[in-house]
Amino acid sequence: MKKRREITGIAHPEDTGLLLFNRGVGFTLIELLVVIGIIAIALSLVLPPASKIFTTASDAQARQLFSAMLGAARGKAIENQSYALVHCQIGVDDSCWIAVMIHNQDTDKFELAEGYLPQQVPGNIAFGEISSKFVNGGNYISDALDSDEELRDFTTFNIIFAPSGALASSDYTPQIDTDTKIFGGNGATPEQQIWDIPAGLEISEPTVKVVTIFPHKTLVAVENRANWLEENGQFLCINPYTGRLIPTK
């Protein structure tokens, strides 16, 4: 019998100990722990780059949407030879919404542009206004975003285009029709106004010419929001003649 094994060159299970597997013996506890450890190390190496990819994709989608809305508002202003604007704010569902609105000469108020439904910004990405209320000398004011009301003010703004297609002058302050409910979100009731902003917050603000982009939930959770924006936010200037976004910081 042994000679036949040697001649064929095939090892018999009894000679190698492989017969143990056929008897139902599996991995030992140490072997399982080693495998789990290898998987954990592999995940730690893979997850950070993947997370970065998802964040970058959300940023890109948000910028594309914002840029498209700017182009639509500018086109409406030129087409109708009237003022048009992009309105941005956080809705009652805690997500950022953008809408194109045009000036109604009969009511002297801005109304939702026909054919342009409000759009939710993807990936929980939000935009904030860069103005003297929140930025001084190119730096965020340390105590300007401490409260949730200030943060809501920061994310509620208008970008206004004149009939020529250029950005409106800084002293132009629009009146917006708040009877139309367009930013309600899933938690809105019929009685809620679209803006859903704290009492005392002015929605008739001058045009904004520079914005910043950031993940909204992250900014809400951090302790020092100004410092976090200083390190992670990016200024996006709006070309005063073409309405295109220009990354600057």
C-alpha positions as CSV (number, residue, x, y, z in Angstrom):
1,M,0.0,0.0,0.0
2,K,2.8,2.4,0.9
3,K,4.6,1.6,-2.4
4,R,1.5,2.5,-4.4
5,R,1.4,5.9,-2.6
6,E,5.0,6.6,-3.4
7,I,4.7,5.5,-7.1
8,T,1.7,7.7,-7.8
9,G,3.2,10.7,-5.9
10,I,-0.1,11.5,-4.3
11,A,0.0,12.0,-0.6
12,H,-2.6,10.1,1.4
13,P,-4.7,12.1,3.8
14,E,-3.6,9.9,6.7
15,D,0.0,10.9,6.0
16,T,-0.6,14.7,5.9
17,G,-3.2,15.2,8.6
18,L,-5.7,16.7,6.2
19,L,-8.2,14.1,7.3
20,L,-8.9,16.3,10.3
21,F,-10.9,18.7,8.1
22,N,-13.0,15.8,6.9
23,R,-13.8,15.0,10.5
24,G,-15.5,18.4,11.1
25,V,-12.7,20.3,12.8
26,G,-12.8,24.0,11.8
27,F,-10.7,27.1,12.5
28,T,-9.4,27.7,16.0
29,L,-10.2,30.8,18.0
30,I,-6.7,32.2,17.4
31,E,-7.1,31.8,13.6
32,L,-10.5,33.6,13.7
33,L,-9.0,36.5,15.7
34,V,-6.2,36.8,13.3
35,V,-8.6,36.9,10.3
36,I,-10.8,39.5,12.0
37,G,-7.7,41.6,12.8
38,I,-6.6,41.6,9.2
39,I,-10.1,42.6,8.1
40,A,-10.1,45.5,10.6
41,I,-6.8,46.8,9.4
42,A,-7.9,46.6,5.8
43,L,-11.1,48.6,6.6
44,S,-9.2,51.3,8.4
45,L,-7.0,51.8,5.3
46,V,-10.0,51.8,2.9
47,L,-12.7,53.8,4.7
48,P,-11.1,57.2,5.0
49,P,-10.4,57.6,1.3
50,A,-13.9,56.3,0.5
51,S,-15.5,58.8,2.9
52,K,-13.5,61.6,1.3
53,I,-14.7,60.5,-2.2
54,F,-18.4,60.6,-1.0
55,T,-17.9,64.1,0.5
56,T,-16.2,65.4,-2.6
57,A,-19.0,64.1,-4.7
58,S,-21.6,65.8,-2.6
59,D,-19.7,69.1,-2.7
60,A,-19.5,68.8,-6.5
61,Q,-23.2,68.1,-6.9
62,A,-24.1,71.0,-4.6
63,R,-21.9,73.4,-6.5
64,Q,-23.3,72.2,-9.8
65,L,-26.9,72.8,-8.5
66,F,-26.1,76.2,-7.1
67,S,-24.3,77.2,-10.3
68,A,-27.3,76.0,-12.4
69,M,-29.7,78.1,-10.2
70,L,-27.6,81.1,-10.6
71,G,-27.6,80.7,-14.4
72,A,-31.4,80.2,-14.4
73,A,-32.0,83.4,-12.3
74,R,-29.7,85.4,-14.5
75,G,-31.4,84.1,-17.6
76,K,-34.8,85.1,-16.2
77,A,-33.6,88.6,-15.3
78,I,-32.4,89.2,-18.9
79,E,-35.4,87.5,-20.5
80,N,-38.0,89.4,-18.5
81,Q,-36.0,92.6,-18.2
82,S,-36.7,92.5,-14.5
83,Y,-34.9,91.6,-11.3
84,A,-34.5,87.9,-10.4
85,L,-32.8,86.2,-7.5
86,V,-31.6,82.9,-6.1
87,H,-33.0,82.4,-2.5
88,C,-31.1,80.0,-0.2
89,Q,-32.0,78.8,3.2
90,I,-32.3,75.8,5.6
91,G,-35.8,74.3,5.6
92,V,-37.8,72.8,8.4
93,D,-36.3,69.5,7.5
94,D,-32.8,70.8,8.3
95,S,-31.6,70.6,4.7
96,C,-30.6,73.4,2.5
97,W,-33.0,74.5,-0.3
98,I,-32.5,76.8,-3.2
99,A,-35.2,78.5,-5.3
100,V,-35.3,80.9,-8.3
101,M,-37.6,83.8,-7.9
102,I,-38.6,86.7,-10.2
103,H,-39.9,90.2,-9.5
104,N,-43.6,90.8,-9.9
105,Q,-44.1,94.4,-10.9
106,D,-47.8,94.3,-9.9
107,T,-47.2,93.2,-6.3
108,D,-43.6,94.6,-6.1
109,K,-42.5,91.3,-4.6
110,F,-40.4,88.3,-5.6
111,E,-42.3,85.2,-6.4
112,L,-41.3,81.6,-7.3
113,A,-40.3,81.5,-11.0
114,E,-42.6,79.4,-13.1
115,G,-41.1,76.1,-14.1
116,Y,-38.4,76.2,-11.4
117,L,-39.3,74.1,-8.4
118,P,-37.2,74.7,-5.2
119,Q,-34.3,72.2,-5.2
120,Q,-32.9,70.4,-2.1
121,V,-29.1,70.6,-2.0
122,P,-27.7,67.0,-2.0
123,G,-25.5,65.4,0.7
124,N,-26.6,67.7,3.6
125,I,-24.3,70.4,2.0
126,A,-25.3,74.0,2.8
127,F,-24.3,77.5,1.7
128,G,-23.7,80.5,3.9
129,E,-23.5,84.2,3.2
130,I,-20.2,86.0,3.3
131,S,-21.0,89.5,4.6
132,S,-19.9,92.0,7.2
133,K,-22.3,90.3,9.7
134,F,-20.2,87.2,9.7
135,V,-16.8,88.0,8.2
136,N,-14.4,90.8,9.0
137,G,-11.1,91.3,7.1
138,G,-11.4,87.9,5.4
139,N,-11.9,86.0,8.7
140,Y,-15.1,84.7,10.3
141,I,-16.2,86.6,13.4
142,S,-15.7,84.4,16.4
143,D,-19.1,84.9,18.1
144,A,-21.3,85.6,15.0
145,L,-22.4,82.0,14.7
146,D,-22.7,80.8,18.3
147,S,-26.5,80.5,18.4
148,D,-28.8,78.5,16.1
149,E,-30.6,81.7,15.2
150,E,-27.4,83.2,14.0
151,L,-26.7,80.1,12.0
152,R,-30.1,80.3,10.4
153,D,-29.4,83.9,9.5
154,F,-26.1,82.8,8.0
155,T,-27.8,80.3,5.7
156,T,-30.7,82.6,4.7
157,F,-29.7,84.9,1.9
158,N,-30.4,86.2,-1.6
159,I,-28.3,86.6,-4.7
160,I,-30.0,89.2,-6.9
161,F,-29.5,89.8,-10.6
162,A,-30.5,93.1,-12.3
163,P,-32.3,93.2,-15.7
164,S,-28.9,93.5,-17.4
165,G,-27.8,90.1,-16.0
166,A,-25.3,91.6,-13.7
167,L,-25.4,91.3,-9.9
168,A,-27.6,94.0,-8.3
169,S,-26.1,96.8,-6.3
170,S,-25.5,96.1,-2.6
171,D,-28.2,98.5,-1.5
172,Y,-31.0,96.8,-3.4
173,T,-33.2,95.1,-0.9
174,P,-36.0,92.8,-2.2
175,Q,-39.4,92.1,-0.8
176,I,-40.3,88.4,-1.0
177,D,-43.8,86.9,-1.2
178,T,-43.9,84.7,1.9
179,D,-47.5,83.5,1.3
180,T,-46.3,80.9,-1.1
181,K,-45.2,77.8,0.8
182,I,-42.2,76.3,-1.1
183,F,-39.6,75.4,1.6
184,G,-41.8,73.4,3.9
185,G,-40.1,70.1,3.7
186,N,-41.5,66.9,5.3
187,G,-42.2,68.6,8.7
188,A,-44.2,71.6,7.4
189,T,-47.8,72.3,8.1
190,P,-50.0,74.3,5.8
191,E,-49.9,77.3,8.2
192,Q,-46.1,77.5,8.1
193,Q,-44.5,80.2,6.0
194,I,-41.9,79.0,3.6
195,W,-39.0,80.7,5.4
196,D,-39.6,79.1,8.8
197,I,-37.1,81.5,10.4
198,P,-36.9,82.8,14.0
199,A,-38.8,85.9,15.0
200,G,-36.9,89.1,14.2
201,L,-34.8,87.6,11.4
202,E,-35.0,89.8,8.3
203,I,-35.6,88.0,5.1
204,S,-35.5,91.2,3.0
205,E,-31.7,91.3,2.9
206,P,-29.4,93.0,0.4
207,T,-27.8,90.8,-2.3
208,V,-24.9,88.5,-1.4
209,K,-21.9,88.3,-3.7
210,V,-19.8,85.7,-1.9
211,V,-20.9,82.5,-0.3
212,T,-19.2,79.6,1.5
213,I,-20.0,75.8,1.2
214,F,-20.0,73.3,4.1
215,P,-21.7,70.2,5.5
216,H,-24.6,71.6,7.6
217,K,-24.9,68.9,10.2
218,T,-21.2,69.1,11.0
219,L,-21.2,72.8,11.5
220,V,-24.3,72.6,13.8
221,A,-22.5,70.1,16.0
222,V,-19.1,71.8,16.4
223,E,-18.5,74.0,19.4
224,N,-16.6,76.9,17.7
225,R,-18.3,77.3,14.3
226,A,-16.2,80.2,13.2
227,N,-12.9,78.4,13.8
228,W,-14.3,75.3,12.0
229,L,-15.3,77.4,9.0
230,E,-11.9,79.1,9.0
231,E,-10.3,75.7,8.6
232,N,-12.8,73.9,6.4
233,G,-15.0,76.5,4.6
234,Q,-14.3,77.8,1.2
235,F,-15.2,81.2,-0.2
236,L,-17.1,81.1,-3.5
237,C,-17.2,84.5,-5.2
238,I,-19.9,85.2,-7.8
239,N,-18.7,86.9,-11.0
240,P,-20.7,90.2,-11.0
241,Y,-21.2,90.1,-14.8
242,T,-21.6,86.4,-15.6
243,G,-23.0,85.0,-12.3
244,R,-20.4,82.1,-12.3
245,L,-18.9,80.8,-9.2
246,I,-15.2,81.5,-8.6
247,P,-13.4,79.5,-5.8
248,T,-11.1,81.9,-3.9
249,K,-10.2,80.3,-0.6
